[in-house]
Amino acid sequence: MENMVKKWDSKVNSASDISVTARGTLSMLMQHLNEEDKRPVIKLSQGDPAAFPCFRTSHAAEEAVINALRSAKYNCYAPFVGIPPARRAVAEYLSRDLPYKLSPDDVYITSGGAQAMEIILSVIAGPGASILLPRPGFANYEARCAFSNLEVRHYDLLPEKGWEVDLDGVKALADENTIAIVIINPGNPCGNVFSYEHLKKIAETAIELGLLVVADEVYGHLTFGCTPFVPMAVFGSSIPIITLGSISKRWSVTGWRLGWLVNCDPTGTLQKSRIVECINSSLKIISNPVTFIQGALPQILDLEKTNSDYFSISTNLLKEATEILCDKIKEIPGITCPTKPEGSVFAMVKLDFSQLEDIDDDMDFCVKLAKEESVIVLPGVIVGLKNWLRISFATDPKYLENGLERVKSFCKKHFKKHFY
Ligand SMILES: *Cc1c(COP(=O)(O)O)cnc(C)c1O
């Protein structure tokens, strides 16, 4: 028996060693909570608006699902690429913001943005291939690349430039085996939104380096600052773009598991490569999203049906939360938020250890914060930036305020005495 287990273990995918996903770290932090503290735990860690009643999804989306279910038309297996009305609805929804029209054939319906990520990363993981990922970024990319044996190279997002891409760094990293670059916009974890001009420079760099651009736009249109959301695919005529998206965040239905992978390829360049063929093959062996949610998608994405109040209420809540976040952080010694978020549901805040004592690093900060104040935040090291914190503001604004009030007591307690 022992030998059998040894044999199995020698062949297990070594990617299982990766415990540094956000979820793994958060459950570790939860174990440090102090049971004596009778106050409720405040979690500023997860980017899940659906956990709060104030972000409840639109009435139209709920009706759409009920109608789809009641119609009894969506109880069977769906085609592996998604049902035709759902593909058409995504093509139309995305084409509203593009200078060309996407075809339903360009669209694959997936189980959330996460499965769209999984598909494209496994497709481009040929022998020796590498991919460029942002740092800080979304740790699921690293974990998924490890499972696919896809080599990761990190390019930096620059805090002093509002988290723009370090394009010189990108040029220095890519070689002939580098297949793709992932761009997350609006950004998780920095809450930044790239301008049209910056996206254009990214496209030009990708053309120069021969990179496929994978645009993670799961937070598409979740913006509330001065910079409007521009989809990467507006540059599709110059270079093919693979766009990933979902209804999870904008509609606040993370549990519905409905997303898409779209070939934005008006020149037909991707069609000439084996990438499209490989995406099709991979879709044949994975599980589709639930058919009645696919059936509801045309009504959900029909923006005339969704009372536009729904979107303005949720973006206003997020805007209000970022204001609370930035104001409150100014009152807290030892931490700063250099860039006010303009999109997504996250901000990165910086720790200043010249002002804090009895704390070793960001991980230690988060462990002690859980223990002393029953607040959970994610250490920056998990998303690639040591001695920063990632804070989610996809919460009730009052809840965020209470959480930050506790962070303030914590930082005051650990503030270096000679600073007073
Ligand atoms: C949440 C998230 C995803 C996954 O989206 P789902 O639709 O929930 O699967 C992908 N990318 C980023 C950057 C995210 O924050």
The ligand as a MOL file (V3000), in Angstrom:
LIG
                    3D

  0  0  0     0  0            999 V3000
M  V30 BEGIN CTAB
M  V30 COUNTS 15 15 0 0 0
M  V30 BEGIN ATOM
M  V30 1 C -13.5460 37.6510 -10.1100 0
M  V30 2 C -12.5040 37.6320 -11.1620 0
M  V30 3 C -12.4870 36.6470 -12.1710 0
M  V30 4 C -13.4230 35.4830 -12.1570 0
M  V30 5 O -14.6920 35.8360 -12.5310 0
M  V30 6 P -15.9300 34.8540 -12.2540 0
M  V30 7 O -16.9350 35.2860 -13.2550 0
M  V30 8 O -16.3540 35.0600 -10.8460 0
M  V30 9 O -15.4590 33.4580 -12.5050 0
M  V30 10 C -11.5330 36.7390 -13.1770 0
M  V30 11 N -10.6280 37.7320 -13.1930 0
M  V30 12 C -10.5880 38.6800 -12.2390 0
M  V30 13 C -9.5480 39.7470 -12.3240 0
M  V30 14 C -11.5130 38.6470 -11.1780 0
M  V30 15 O -11.4330 39.5540 -10.2020 0
M  V30 END ATOM
M  V30 BEGIN BOND
M  V30 1 1 1 2
M  V30 2 1 2 3
M  V30 3 2 2 14
M  V30 4 1 3 4
M  V30 5 2 3 10
M  V30 6 1 4 5
M  V30 7 1 5 6
M  V30 8 2 6 7
M  V30 9 1 6 8
M  V30 10 1 6 9
M  V30 11 1 10 11
M  V30 12 2 11 12
M  V30 13 1 12 13
M  V30 14 1 12 14
M  V30 15 1 14 15
M  V30 END BOND
M  V30 END CTAB
M  END
